[in-house]
């Protein structure tokens, strides 16, 4: 399995703290390859991809997660969708030219929305206003509000001529003994704060963890591969066309064709008049 696209969970055996390390490169490149995003937007989307992977790994059930940023800045909407299989896709929608590259200059005033949809069970959505000056502080505030568990996030990106990549680490207390967990968490975070962006991005996850926590008893779980999965298909587009109704399809038949583009991978599906007529026969 590629070291560049995987998530690794770990647990401190003698401390009430758990963690995860994620790296994305190939999957991120596939997500970005058909989009002409400016560099600051690529960096933000890459952070959001790594963060969504980390959040998905905190789920204790099968299902989907959507992490969205909505604001009044140049970026109107940024979202990454994922699931328990670590299949991710993401998109950014702009409403004006960017004039800065910081988190708040890109998003402005707005909200973070996290929507969790279990395969079985009730859908949940958490919403918090953007009060921090980075994605990490915003997500830490989300955890403090939604799960009331102290959580520390580290997110870094690297866009060079050689590759595009992002990496992240999450540390979170276990809801066991609150006083001990708080002390354990402070100790572990003090160690983790010494990790540089370069180390997190370039070292294998196991090596990063050993460098940080070699004096701790750390249990590593099997790494999980991460993939970009758009999910679009010609069949799904055909279903969407049928849902438009017979009259709407007739209008496109008169025009000679209908084109549908996927906002995640930018693939365009073209249906000519003959194919549209066949779909219209479903009514």
Order of alpha helices (4+ residues) and beta strands (2+ residues): beta-beta-alpha-alpha-beta-beta-beta-alpha-beta-beta-alpha-beta-beta-alpha-alpha-alpha-beta-beta-beta-alpha-alpha-beta-beta-alpha
